[in-house]
């Protein structure tokens, strides 16, 4: 069941609801609250046993939240809440029946001078008013006696959001709202007196276009090397190979690089770290890292590393000490251990056998172990994030590599770690270090004073449903965009936006090899709010293999005759647009027109604006903009206009 105990004031959300979730306990050794607020992932909201129930209290923004429970790893709905629905998120391949919590105060109309309702960004001040669905007919904002009509920005299952944007300095303002309701009454909300809020974040990511590399799959620089046990899955890429091809990145125009884990591990992907303080020998070791940092700095390219702090490798020395010494181990509280010994003698015998690694790994899955792990994978035991020593360890690792040339961190399975831990860690790190977390669903609990940004899976979900699967029309797609803006506010400008990554299928495969549709989606990504990213190989039309979350990890081909030259040239052009036109990184987003399968918008920054048309329909789209007839936008193409310059892609 869930129960709301009241509200607490919050500088970002205005207020948060204190909600208790609980479920009857059985013989399970642990329980977690899962939901759309943490991508239904164990780890972040651990429940405590109180008598015969598991309980946890969380602070949630108002709205409709989907949730469930994990009881010892078993997915359970709330038996005391009859309200349920089938919840689908293509972005992380989730589709299940879930429970629904409706959390809202009594007011029909709400505003607070908190960050999500009053913020200043890039010279303009945004005012947001929220009404319950069907309540507001129209709204007017009055600032220092000057009235401005508000427009309906977006709606979700519970609320409608209205916005007005004024070019005001971030000084103290006195303002109020006049709201006409659908019942015919006129309500005044306010007056309020406040200075618009500004988000604390480093500025350099706003100027960036990222390029993501999985080192094993990019380029081989060291021909002779010894690979770990999982040798048949390795392709041999390393940091030396990246150094040798760093001018490819420079030629594309990207100026930030995100690397998947580079530290010592057993696997090609590196998400099972054995040593956090040394670069894997198969990737060239610490010396190769120093060489890469030097090459990147010389070319003005920032570097972001992948931090895996939800779990470690089974073979990490700390966990091996637990395996060996059990309850006497000094690291027994470093992990979520559920009993001793953590593995059986049969487990250890099989682990030490002569079976090939792949067969051994599969066979171990069938045995039991006494610790929590990442998605029940024995190789990745979960850290105990309630232990202050674990927090200190994570902080030390992050500081260590920032001091050696990294400019930021992408945090793996961030939604599986308590947000309070990330909040505390951020205070210890340099303010210029860009931090973004892997949050595969609603990211509101992980922003503002937690991370600067998140991997924008909500945006990716909308992109998939409009561009790839053609499940929604432009009107719904645009509502999703503006709803995201209402949820994230200025933090949306710092989200890491993508069409694909190492955990997804390649977008070119999802659109069945349709280059034009891929370029339409990329044109949108490069001209929308947030920080755009390219996954290695997308610029040359690289296709993936198979399906699922690792299907896109195809090795990069370095024979240029295998490249799609037309895609490469257009990707370069789009990156150049992104980096050279200031409204694309900081400008406001305003919809101009839309049809079923096309839409037009402008990005506005002061007196500058960029006009964009994305046409995914089968027909030419003709528009007039500012009294001028534009060239027809051909089927499945994009038009960009800046001043008098028009480009059709």
C-alpha positions in Angstrom: 0.0 0.0 0.0 1.0 3.6 -0.2 0.1 6.5 2.0 0.9 10.3 1.8 1.8 11.8 5.2 2.0 15.4 4.0 4.3 17.8 2.2 7.7 19.3 2.8 9.0 22.5 1.2 11.6 22.0 -1.5 13.8 24.6 -3.3 13.5 22.7 -6.6 10.0 21.2 -6.7 8.2 23.7 -4.5 7.1 20.9 -2.3 7.6 17.1 -2.1 5.1 14.6 -0.8 6.3 12.3 2.0 5.0 8.9 0.9 5.2 5.6 2.7 5.1 2.4 0.6 4.7 -0.9 2.4 3.9 -4.6 1.7 3.5 -7.7 3.7 6.8 -9.5 4.5 7.5 -13.2 4.0 10.7 -15.2 4.2 12.7 -13.0 1.8 16.0 -11.5 3.1 15.6 -8.0 1.5 13.1 -5.8 -0.3 13.2 -2.7 -2.5 10.7 -0.2 -3.8 10.7 -0.1 -7.6 9.1 2.5 -9.8 9.2 4.8 -12.7 11.3 7.1 -10.4 14.2 4.5 -10.5 13.5 2.6 -13.7 12.1 -0.3 -11.6 15.6 -1.1 -10.4 16.8 -2.6 -7.1 19.2 -0.7 -5.0 18.1 2.9 -4.5 15.1 2.6 -2.2 15.8 -0.2 0.2 12.9 -1.2 2.5 13.2 -1.9 6.2 11.3 -4.7 8.0 8.9 -3.6 10.6 7.0 -6.5 12.2 5.4 -8.3 9.4 5.8 -5.6 6.8 8.4 -4.1 4.6 8.3 -0.3 4.6 10.1 2.7 3.1 9.4 6.5 3.1 10.4 8.6 0.1 9.9 12.2 -1.0 8.2 12.4 -4.4 7.1 15.2 -6.7 3.3 15.3 -7.2 2.0 13.3 -10.1 1.1 9.8 -11.2 3.9 7.3 -10.3 4.1 3.7 -11.4 5.6 1.3 -8.8 6.1 -2.2 -7.6 8.2 -4.1 -5.1 11.1 -6.5 -5.3 10.9 -9.1 -2.5 14.2 -10.9 -2.4 14.5 -10.3 -6.2 10.9 -11.3 -6.9 8.8 -8.6 -8.7 5.5 -8.0 -6.8 2.6 -5.6 -7.4 0.9 -3.9 -4.5 -1.9 -6.3 -3.4 -3.6 -3.5 -1.4 -3.9 -1.1 -4.4 -6.4 -2.1 -7.1 -5.2 0.7 -9.4 -2.9 -0.9 -12.1 -1.9 -0.5 -15.7 0.3 -2.0 -18.3 3.4 0.3 -18.3 5.6 0.3 -21.4 8.9 2.0 -21.9 10.6 1.0 -25.2 13.7 3.0 -24.2 14.8 0.3 -21.8 12.6 -2.5 -23.0 10.3 -2.5 -20.0 6.7 -3.6 -20.2 4.8 -5.0 -17.2 1.7 -4.6 -15.2 2.4 -2.1 -12.4 0.6 -0.4 -9.6 -0.2 3.4 -9.7 0.2 5.9 -7.0 -1.7 9.2 -7.4 0.1 11.9 -5.3 -1.3 15.4 -5.3 -2.3 18.2 -2.9 -5.8 19.6 -2.7 -5.3 22.8 -4.7 -6.6 23.0 -8.2 -3.9 25.6 -9.1 -0.4 25.7 -7.9 2.8 27.8 -8.1 5.8 28.2 -6.0 8.9 30.5 -6.5 11.0 27.3 -6.6 13.3 26.4 -9.4 10.8 24.4 -11.5 8.3 27.2 -11.4 10.5 30.3 -11.6 14.0 30.1 -13.2 16.4 32.2 -15.1 18.4 30.8 -18.0 20.4 32.4 -20.8 18.9 35.8 -20.3 15.3 34.9 -19.9 13.0 34.1 -17.0 10.5 31.3 -17.1 7.3 31.3 -15.1 5.3 28.0 -14.7 1.8 27.6 -13.4 0.3 24.1 -12.7 -3.4 23.3 -12.8 -5.2 20.0 -12.4 -6.4 18.7 -15.7 -9.5 20.4 -17.0 -9.5 23.3 -14.4 -7.7 26.2 -16.2 -9.3 27.9 -19.2 -6.8 30.7 -19.5 -4.0 32.3 -17.4 -2.3 35.7 -17.3 0.9 36.5 -15.6 1.4 40.0 -14.1 5.0 41.1 -13.4 5.5 44.5 -11.8 2.1 45.5 -13.1 2.7 44.3 -16.7 0.4 41.5 -17.9 1.4 38.7 -20.2 -0.8 35.8 -21.5 0.4 32.3 -20.6 0.4 29.4 -23.0 -0.5 25.8 -22.2 2.9 24.1 -22.4 2.0 20.5 -21.8 -0.1 18.0 -19.9 0.3 14.6 -18.2 -2.1 12.2 -16.6 -2.9 14.6 -13.7 -1.8 18.1 -14.5 -1.6 20.8 -17.1 1.4 23.2 -17.2 1.2 26.9 -18.3 4.2 29.0 -19.1 5.3 32.6 -19.8 8.8 33.6 -20.8 10.1 37.1 -20.3 13.4 38.7 -21.0 14.1 39.8 -17.4 17.2 40.1 -15.4 17.6 37.8 -12.4 16.5 40.4 -9.9 13.7 40.3 -7.3 10.4 40.4 -9.0 6.8 40.9 -7.7 4.2 38.9 -9.7 0.9 37.2 -9.5 -1.4 35.1 -11.8 -5.0 35.7 -12.9 -6.6 32.4 -13.8 -10.0 31.9 -15.5 -11.3 28.4 -14.6 -13.5 26.2 -16.8 -16.3 26.8 -14.3 -16.2 30.5 -15.1 -14.6 31.8 -11.9 -11.6 34.2 -11.9 -8.9 33.4 -9.4 -5.8 35.4 -8.3 -2.7 33.4 -7.2 -0.2 35.6 -5.4 1.4 38.0 -5.1 4.8 36.4 -5.0 8.1 38.2 -4.5 11.2 36.3 -5.4 14.5 36.3 -7.4 14.4 33.8 -10.3 16.4 30.6 -9.5 19.5 29.7 -11.5 20.8 26.2 -11.8 24.3 25.4 -10.6 26.2 23.6 -13.3 29.5 23.9 -15.3 29.0 25.8 -18.6 31.3 23.8 -20.9 28.8 20.9 -21.5 26.4 23.4 -23.2 29.1 24.0 -25.9 29.7 20.3 -26.4 28.8 17.5 -28.8 29.7 14.2 -27.3 31.1 11.1 -29.0 30.8 7.8 -27.1 33.3 5.0 -27.5 33.3 1.4 -26.2 37.1 1.0 -26.3 37.2 -2.8 -27.1 35.1 -2.2 -30.2 36.7 1.0 -31.6 40.3 0.5 -32.8 43.3 -1.8 -32.1 46.5 0.1 -31.4 48.4 -2.5 -29.5 48.6 -5.6 -31.7 50.1 -8.0 -29.2 48.3 -8.3 -25.9 47.0 -10.8 -23.4 43.2 -10.7 -23.0 41.3 -11.9 -20.0 39.3 -15.2 -19.8 36.5 -13.9 -21.9 38.8 -13.8 -24.9 36.4 -15.0 -27.5 34.2 -12.0 -26.9 37.0 -9.4 -27.1 37.8 -7.5 -30.3 41.0 -6.0 -29.0 40.4 -2.3 -29.1 42.4 -0.1 -26.7 43.2 3.4 -25.7 46.2 3.5 -28.1 43.8 2.8 -30.9 41.7 5.8 -29.8 44.8 8.0 -29.8 45.6 6.9 -33.3 42.1 8.0 -34.5 41.6 11.0 -32.4 41.8 13.2 -35.5 38.7 11.4 -36.7 36.8 12.9 -33.8 38.3 16.3 -34.4 37.3 16.1 -38.0 33.7 15.3 -37.1 33.6 18.4 -34.9 32.9 16.7 -31.6 34.6 18.2 -28.6 33.7 15.8 -25.8 34.5 12.1 -25.5 32.6 9.6 -23.2 34.4 6.3 -22.7 32.7 3.2 -21.3 34.7 1.7 -18.4 38.5 1.6 -18.9 39.5 0.0 -15.6 40.8 -3.5 -14.9 38.1 -6.1 -15.4 37.3 -9.6 -16.7 34.9 -8.7 -19.5 35.2 -6.8 -22.8 32.6 -4.2 -21.7 34.3 -3.5 -18.4 31.3 -3.1 -16.1 32.8 -5.6 -13.6 35.7 -3.6 -12.2 38.5 -5.4 -10.3 40.8 -2.3 -9.9 39.4 1.2 -9.9 42.8 2.9 -9.7 44.5 1.5 -12.8 43.5 1.4 -16.5 43.1 -2.2 -17.8 46.3 -3.6 -19.2 44.4 -4.9 -22.3 43.6 -1.2 -23.0 47.2 -0.1 -22.6 47.3 0.7 -18.9 47.9 4.0 -17.2 50.5 5.1 -19.7 48.0 4.8 -22.5 45.5 6.9 -20.5 48.1 9.7 -20.1 48.8 9.6 -23.8 45.1 9.8 -24.6 44.5 12.7 -22.2 47.4 14.6 -23.8 46.0 14.0 -27.3 42.5 15.1 -26.3 43.7 18.2 -24.5 45.8 19.3 -27.5 42.6 19.2 -29.6 40.3 20.8 -27.1 38.3 17.6 -26.5 36.9 17.0 -23.0 36.9 13.5 -21.4 34.2 11.9 -19.4 34.7 8.5 -17.8 32.2 5.8 -16.8 31.9 5.2 -13.1 30.6 1.8 -12.0 29.7 2.2 -8.3 26.5 0.3 -8.1 28.6 -2.9 -7.9 32.1 -4.2 -8.3 33.5 -7.4 -9.8 33.3 -10.7 -7.9 37.1 -10.7 -8.3 37.6 -7.3 -6.8 40.1 -7.7 -3.8 37.5 -6.5 -1.3 34.9 -9.0 -2.3 37.5 -11.8 -2.6 38.4 -11.0 1.0 34.7 -11.6 1.9 34.7 -14.8 0.0 37.8 -16.0 1.8 37.2 -14.7 5.3 33.4 -14.5 5.6 32.2 -12.8 8.7 35.8 -12.0 9.8 36.4 -10.0 6.6 37.0 -6.2 7.1 34.9 -5.7 3.9 31.9 -7.7 4.9 29.8 -4.5 5.3 31.1 -3.2 1.9 28.6 -5.3 0.1 24.9 -6.3 0.5 25.7 -9.8 2.0 22.6 -11.9 2.9 24.4 -14.8 4.6 27.7 -16.6 5.1 29.5 -18.1 3.4 28.7 -15.9 0.5 29.3 -18.8 -2.0 29.3 -22.6 -1.5 32.2 -24.9 -1.9 30.5 -26.2 -5.0 30.5 -22.7 -6.4 34.2 -22.3 -5.7 35.1 -25.7 -7.2 33.2 -24.9 -10.4 34.8 -21.4 -10.5 38.3 -23.0 -10.2 37.5 -25.8 -12.8 39.1 -26.1 -16.3 35.8 -25.4 -18.1 36.0 -22.7 -20.7 35.1 -19.3 -19.2 31.7 -18.9 -21.1 30.5 -22.4 -20.0 31.7 -21.8 -16.5 30.0 -18.4 -16.3 26.7 -19.9 -17.4 27.0 -22.9 -15.1 27.5 -20.7 -12.1 24.2 -18.9 -12.8 22.4 -22.1 -11.7 23.9 -22.1 -8.2 22.9 -20.0 -5.2 24.9 -17.2 -3.6 24.4 -15.1 -0.5 24.7 -11.6 -1.7 22.7 -9.1 -3.8 24.0 -8.4 -7.3 23.4 -6.4 -10.4 20.4 -8.0 -12.1 21.1 -11.3 -10.3 24.5 -11.7 -12.1 26.9 -13.5 -9.8 29.9 -11.6 -11.3 28.7 -8.2 -10.1 28.0 -8.1 -6.3 26.1 -5.0 -5.1 27.9 -2.4 -2.9 26.4 -1.4 0.4 25.6 2.2 -0.2 24.5 2.8 3.4 28.1 2.3 4.5 30.1 5.6 4.9 33.3 3.7 3.9 31.8 2.9 0.6 30.9 6.5 0.0 34.4 7.6 0.8 35.8 4.9 -1.5 33.6 6.2 -4.4 34.6 9.8 -3.8 38.3 8.9 -3.7 38.1 7.1 -7.0 36.2 9.9 -8.7 38.6 12.6 -7.4 41.6 10.4 -8.4 40.8 10.4 -12.1 39.6 14.0 -12.2 43.0 15.0 -10.9 44.6 12.9 -13.8 42.7 14.6 -16.6 39.1 13.5 -16.7 36.6 16.3 -17.0 33.5 14.5 -15.6 31.8 11.2 -14.9 28.9 9.3 -16.3 27.5 7.2 -13.4 26.4 3.6 -14.3 23.1 2.3 -12.9 22.8 5.6 -11.1 19.1 4.9 -10.5 20.1 1.8 -8.5 22.1 3.9 -6.0 20.3 6.2 -3.4 20.1 9.8 -4.7 21.3 11.1 -1.4 24.7 9.4 -1.9 25.2 11.1 -5.2 24.1 14.4 -3.7 26.8 14.1 -1.0 29.4 13.0 -3.5 28.8 16.0 -5.7 29.7 18.4 -2.9 33.2 16.8 -2.7 34.0 17.2 -6.4 35.2 20.2 -8.4 32.3 22.4 -9.6 33.6 22.2 -13.3 33.3 18.4 -13.3 30.2 17.4 -15.4 28.2 14.6 -13.7 25.4 12.8 -15.5 23.7 9.6 -14.4 22.3 6.6 -16.1 18.6 7.0 -15.2 16.5 5.0 -17.7 13.1 6.5 -16.8 11.8 9.7 -15.1 14.9 11.5 -13.9 13.4 14.1 -11.6 14.8 12.6 -8.3 18.3 12.6 -9.8 18.7 16.2 -11.0 19.2 19.7 -9.7 21.5 19.1 -6.6 22.1 15.4 -7.4 23.5 15.3 -11.0 23.9 18.1 -13.5 22.1 15.9 -16.1 20.9 12.4 -16.8 21.1 10.1 -19.8 17.8 11.4 -21.3 15.8 8.2 -21.6 12.5 10.0 -21.5 13.5 11.9 -24.6 14.9 8.7 -26.2 11.5 7.0 -25.5 9.6 9.8 -27.3 12.1 9.7 -30.2 11.7 5.9 -30.6 7.9 6.2 -30.6 7.8 9.0 -33.2 10.8 8.5 -35.5 11.5 4.8 -35.3 8.2 3.0 -34.5 5.8 5.7 -35.8 3.5 5.0 -32.9 2.6 8.6 -32.1 1.9 11.7 -34.1 3.8 15.0 -33.9 1.2 16.6 -31.5 1.9 13.9 -28.9 5.6 13.9 -29.5 5.7 17.7 -29.0 3.7 17.3 -25.8 6.2 14.8 -24.5 9.0 17.4 -25.2 7.3 20.2 -23.4 6.3 17.9 -20.6 10.0 17.0 -20.2 10.7 20.7 -20.0 8.1 21.1 -17.3 9.6 18.2 -15.3 13.3 19.1 -15.7 13.3 22.9 -16.1 16.7 24.3 -16.8 18.3 20.9 -16.0 17.0 19.8 -19.4 19.8 21.8 -21.1 22.3 19.6 -19.3 20.8 16.2 -20.2 22.9 13.8 -22.3 20.8 13.1 -25.4 21.3 10.2 -27.8 19.8 8.1 -30.5 21.6 5.0 -29.4 24.4 3.9 -27.0 26.1 0.7 -25.9 22.9 -0.5 -24.2 20.6 -0.1 -27.2 20.1 -1.2 -30.7 21.6 1.1 -33.3 19.1 3.7 -34.5 19.9 2.9 -38.2 18.7 -0.6 -37.5 15.5 0.5 -35.8 14.6 2.5 -38.9 15.4 -0.5 -41.0 18.4 1.1 -42.7 16.5 4.2 -43.8 19.3 6.8 -43.9 16.9 9.7 -44.4 14.8 8.8 -41.3 18.0 8.5 -39.3 19.2 11.9 -40.4 15.8 13.4 -39.6 16.1 12.1 -36.1 19.7 13.3 -35.8 18.8 16.7 -37.2 16.2 17.0 -34.4 18.7 15.8 -31.7 21.3 18.4 -32.9 18.8 21.2 -32.9 17.0 20.4 -29.6 17.7 21.3 -26.0 20.2 19.2 -24.1 23.7 17.9 -25.0 23.7 15.8 -28.2 25.9 12.6 -28.5 27.0 10.4 -31.3 27.7 6.7 -30.6 30.9 5.6 -32.4 30.2 4.4 -36.0 26.8 6.1 -36.3 28.5 8.8 -38.4 29.4 6.3 -41.1 26.1 4.3 -41.1 27.5 1.5 -39.0 24.8 -1.2 -38.4 24.5 -3.4 -35.4 24.0 -7.2 -35.1 21.1 -9.0 -33.5 18.6 -7.5 -31.0 18.6 -6.4 -27.4 20.7 -4.2 -25.2 24.1 -5.2 -26.6 23.1 -5.3 -30.3 24.8 -2.0 -31.1 28.3 -3.0 -30.0 29.6 -3.7 -33.5 33.3 -3.1 -34.1 34.2 0.1 -35.9 35.5 -0.6 -39.4 38.5 1.5 -40.4 38.3 0.7 -44.2 36.8 3.9 -45.5 35.3 2.1 -48.5 32.9 0.5 -46.0 31.7 3.9 -44.8 28.5 5.7 -45.9 30.1 8.9 -47.1 26.8 10.8 -47.5 25.9 10.1 -43.9 29.3 11.1 -42.8 29.2 14.5 -44.5 25.7 15.3 -43.2 26.7 14.3 -39.7 29.6 16.7 -39.9 27.4 19.5 -41.2 24.9 18.9 -38.4 27.6 19.0 -35.7 28.9 22.2 -37.2 25.5 23.8 -37.1 25.1 22.7 -33.4 28.4 24.2 -32.3 28.3 27.4 -34.4 24.7 28.6 -33.8 24.3 29.7 -30.2 20.5 29.4 -30.1 20.9 25.6 -30.5 22.7 25.2 -27.2 21.0 27.8 -25.0 17.9 29.0 -26.9 14.2 28.6 -25.9 12.2 26.0 -27.8 9.0 27.2 -29.4 6.7 25.1 -31.6 5.6 26.9 -34.8 3.5 24.4 -36.7 2.8 20.7 -36.9 1.0 18.0 -38.9 0.7 14.3 -38.3 4.2 13.4 -39.3 6.0 16.7 -39.4 6.6 19.7 -37.1 8.4 23.0 -37.2 10.0 24.9 -34.3 12.4 27.7 -33.6 15.2 28.0 -31.1 15.4 31.6 -29.8 18.2 33.3 -28.0 17.8 37.1 -27.6 17.5 38.5 -31.2 18.9 35.3 -32.8 16.8 32.4 -33.8 17.2 29.1 -35.8 14.1 27.8 -37.6 13.8 24.0 -38.1 11.4 21.8 -39.9 11.5 18.0 -39.4 9.4 16.2 -42.1 8.9 12.5 -41.5 5.9 12.3 -43.8 5.6 11.0 -47.3 4.8 14.4 -48.7 6.5 17.7 -49.3 5.8 20.3 -46.6 5.5 23.9 -47.7 5.6 26.7 -45.0 5.7 30.4 -44.8 7.9 31.9 -42.1 7.9 35.6 -41.2 6.0 36.4 -44.4 8.5 34.5 -46.5 7.7 31.3 -48.5 10.3 28.7 -47.7 11.5 26.0 -50.1 9.4 22.9 -50.0 10.7 20.4 -47.5 10.9 17.0 -49.3 9.6 13.8 -47.7 11.8 12.4 -44.9 14.1 15.4 -44.7 14.9 18.4 -42.5 15.2 22.1 -43.1 17.3 24.5 -41.1 17.2 28.3 -41.5 19.5 30.8 -39.8 19.0 34.4 -40.9 18.9 34.1 -44.7 20.8 30.8 -44.9 18.7 27.7 -45.6 19.9 24.1 -45.6 17.8 21.1 -46.5 19.2 17.7 -45.3 
